[in-house]
């Protein structure tokens, strides 16, 4: 369902009340973060801060800085581990 043409009342009537699952598209297109939060912006804003990351296949969590995490996500090994 396209969020740009879906009112709250229509969502409630069509999906929420009858408990019907749906996929909502275009819900974030007007959020400022969609234009401002590039990889470079996030790297600059979090410089020197480590984040904890885990996965179902990893025995222990790891800590990454944002730049290293983005590098990992775009690596060949990250794409083939699924």
TIMARMAR-892409 format. One record per residue: residue number from 1; x, y, z of N, C-alpha, C, O in turn. Coordinates in steps of 0.02 Angstrom, whole numbers, always signed. Example, Ala and Ser with C-alpha at 12.3 -4.5 7.8 and 13.67 -1.06 7.14 Angstrom:
ATOM/resi/n_X/n_Y/n_Z/ca_X/ca_Y/ca_Z/c_X/c_Y/c_Z/o_X/o_Y/o_Z
ATOM/1/+660/-284/+390/+615/-225/+390/+660/-165/+390/+712/-166/+423
ATOM/2/+642/-112/+354/+684/-53/+357/+645/+2/+394/+670/+57/+402
! end
This chain:
ATOM/resi/n_X/n_Y/n_Z/ca_X/ca_Y/ca_Z/c_X/c_Y/c_Z/o_X/o_Y/o_Z
ATOM/1/+43/-59/+0/+0/+0/+0/+45/+62/+0/+93/+65/+39
ATOM/2/+32/+109/-42/+72/+170/-49/+52/+220/+6/-6/+242/+9
ATOM/3/+99/+236/+50/+85/+281/+106/+64/+350/+84/+29/+385/+121
ATOM/4/+86/+371/+25/+69/+439/+3/-6/+447/-11/-31/+503/-13
ATOM/5/-41/+392/-20/-113/+397/-32/-154/+358/+20/-213/+346/+10
ATOM/6/-123/+339/+75/-157/+300/+127/-167/+343/+189/-118/+364/+221
ATOM/7/-228/+357/+206/-242/+395/+267/-238/+349/+328/-240/+288/+322
ATOM/8/-233/+380/+386/-233/+341/+448/-298/+302/+455/-297/+243/+472
ATOM/9/-354/+335/+441/-419/+302/+447/-424/+243/+400/-449/+190/+418
ATOM/10/-400/+251/+338/-403/+196/+290/-358/+138/+312/-377/+80/+305
ATOM/11/-299/+154/+338/-254/+102/+363/-288/+63/+420/-287/+1/+421
ATOM/12/-317/+99/+467/-350/+66/+523/-407/+21/+500/-413/-36/+523
ATOM/13/-448/+46/+455/-505/+7/+431/-485/-52/+388/-514/-107/+394
ATOM/14/-436/-42/+345/-418/-92/+296/-370/-146/+324/-374/-204/+304
ATOM/15/-326/-125/+369/-274/-171/+392/-273/-183/+468/-271/-241/+490
ATOM/16/-275/-130/+507/-268/-137/+580/-326/-174/+611/-316/-224/+646
ATOM/17/-387/-150/+599/-445/-182/+631/-456/-254/+609/-470/-296/+652
ATOM/18/-451/-271/+544/-460/-341/+526/-396/-383/+536/-396/-443/+522
ATOM/19/-342/-350/+560/-279/-385/+574/-251/-418/+511/-232/-476/+511
ATOM/20/-247/-379/+457/-221/-402/+393/-152/-372/+383/-144/-311/+385
ATOM/21/-102/-414/+371/-35/-387/+359/-31/-349/+293/-68/-363/+246
ATOM/22/+14/-300/+291/+25/-263/+229/+96/-237/+227/+129/-231/+278
ATOM/23/+118/-221/+167/+182/-189/+157/+167/-117/+137/+131/-105/+89
ATOM/24/+194/-71/+174/+183/+0/+160/+244/+28/+126/+300/+23/+153
ATOM/25/+234/+58/+68/+290/+88/+31/+285/+164/+35/+233/+192/+50
ATOM/26/+340/+197/+21/+345/+270/+18/+328/+304/+84/+305/+361/+84
ATOM/27/+338/+271/+139/+322/+300/+204/+375/+348/+230/+360/+391/+272
ATOM/28/+435/+343/+205/+490/+384/+232/+517/+435/+182/+568/+467/+196
ATOM/29/+486/+442/+125/+514/+484/+72/+522/+557/+92/+565/+592/+65
ATOM/30/+482/+581/+139/+486/+651/+160/+526/+661/+224/+533/+718/+248
ATOM/31/+554/+608/+252/+594/+615/+312/+660/+649/+295/+693/+628/+247
ATOM/32/+681/+700/+331/+746/+733/+318/+804/+684/+318/+852/+692/+280
ATOM/33/+801/+633/+360/+856/+584/+363/+867/+550/+296/+924/+530/+282
ATOM/34/+816/+542/+256/+824/+508/+192/+870/+547/+145/+902/+517/+102
ATOM/35/+873/+613/+152/+918/+653/+112/+985/+665/+147/+1036/+671/+115
ATOM/36/+983/+670/+214/+1043/+690/+251/+1088/+632/+273/+1148/+642/+279
ATOM/37/+1061/+574/+284/+1100/+520/+313/+1134/+477/+260/+1112/+421/+246
ATOM/38/+1186/+502/+231/+1227/+463/+185/+1277/+423/+226/+1285/+435/+286
ATOM/39/+1310/+376/+194/+1363/+339/+230/+1415/+387/+257/+1436/+381/+314
ATOM/40/+1437/+435/+215/+1489/+482/+237/+1465/+524/+296/+1504/+535/+342
ATOM/41/+1403/+546/+295/+1376/+586/+350/+1377/+545/+415/+1398/+570/+467
ATOM/42/+1354/+482/+412/+1353/+440/+472/+1423/+426/+497/+1434/+424/+558
ATOM/43/+1470/+415/+452/+1540/+404/+472/+1567/+466/+508/+1598/+460/+561
ATOM/44/+1554/+525/+480/+1579/+587/+511/+1546/+599/+579/+1580/+620/+626
ATOM/45/+1482/+587/+585/+1445/+601/+647/+1463/+552/+703/+1454/+568/+762
ATOM/46/+1487/+493/+685/+1501/+443/+736/+1575/+428/+743/+1594/+377/+771
ATOM/47/+1617/+472/+717/+1689/+461/+719/+1713/+448/+790/+1697/+486/+836
ATOM/48/+1751/+394/+799/+1778/+377/+864/+1731/+338/+909/+1749/+320/+965
ATOM/49/+1670/+324/+885/+1622/+287/+925/+1617/+216/+898/+1610/+206/+837
ATOM/50/+1620/+166/+941/+1613/+97/+921/+1542/+72/+933/+1510/+92/+981
ATOM/51/+1520/+29/+889/+1453/+0/+893/+1461/-75/+900/+1505/-105/+870
ATOM/52/+1417/-105/+938/+1418/-178/+947/+1374/-209/+893/+1318/-187/+881
ATOM/53/+1399/-260/+861/+1361/-295/+809/+1366/-370/+821/+1418/-396/+840
ATOM/54/+1310/-404/+811/+1309/-477/+818/+1273/-508/+758/+1238/-474/+721
ATOM/55/+1281/-572/+751/+1243/-609/+701/+1230/-679/+728/+1263/-701/+774
ATOM/56/+1182/-712/+699/+1165/-779/+721/+1222/-828/+713/+1226/-877/+751
ATOM/57/+1265/-817/+665/+1320/-863/+652/+1383/-847/+690/+1429/-888/+691
ATOM/58/+1387/-790/+721/+1448/-770/+756/+1444/-793/+829/+1393/-784/+862
ATOM/59/+1498/-823/+854/+1496/-846/+924/+1497/-789/+974/+1470/-796/+1029
ATOM/60/+1529/-733/+957/+1534/-676/+1002/+1519/-612/+964/+1530/-608/+904
ATOM/61/+1494/-560/+998/+1482/-496/+965/+1549/-462/+948/+1600/-476/+979
ATOM/62/+1546/-418/+901/+1605/-379/+881/+1589/-305/+889/+1531/-285/+890
ATOM/63/+1642/-265/+895/+1634/-193/+897/+1664/-163/+834/+1719/-182/+813
ATOM/64/+1628/-116/+804/+1650/-84/+742/+1642/-9/+748/+1596/+15/+782
ATOM/65/+1686/+28/+716/+1670/+98/+702/+1629/+98/+639/+1633/+50/+600
ATOM/66/+1590/+149/+628/+1543/+151/+571/+1579/+140/+505/+1553/+104/+462
ATOM/67/+1636/+170/+495/+1672/+162/+431/+1691/+89/+419/+1685/+65/+363
ATOM/68/+1713/+54/+471/+1731/-16/+464/+1669/-59/+452/+1672/-107/+413
ATOM/69/+1614/-41/+484/+1553/-79/+474/+1527/-72/+402/+1508/-122/+371
ATOM/70/+1528/-11/+375/+1507/-2/+306/+1554/-39/+258/+1532/-67/+208
ATOM/71/+1618/-38/+274/+1666/-74/+231/+1650/-149/+233/+1651/-183/+182
ATOM/72/+1636/-175/+292/+1618/-246/+299/+1554/-261/+259/+1551/-311/+223
ATOM/73/+1504/-219/+266/+1440/-231/+232/+1447/-233/+156/+1410/-269/+122
ATOM/74/+1493/-195/+129/+1501/-193/+57/+1553/-243/+32/+1564/-248/-29
ATOM/75/+1583/-281/+77/+1634/-330/+56/+1601/-392/+26/+1542/-406/+39
ATOM/76/+1638/-427/-13/+1614/-488/-44/+1596/-540/+9/+1546/-575/+2
ATOM/77/+1635/-545/+63/+1621/-596/+114/+1555/-584/+148/+1520/-632/+165
ATOM/78/+1536/-521/+159/+1472/-506/+192/+1413/-527/+147/+1363/-550/+173
ATOM/79/+1420/-519/+82/+1365/-537/+36/+1357/-611/+28/+1302/-635/+11
ATOM/80/+1409/-650/+40/+1406/-722/+29/+1393/-761/+93/+1386/-822/+89
ATOM/81/+1391/-729/+151/+1382/-765/+214/+1310/-784/+227/+1298/-823/+272
ATOM/82/+1263/-759/+189/+1191/-773/+202/+1172/-843/+189/+1113/-861/+197
! end
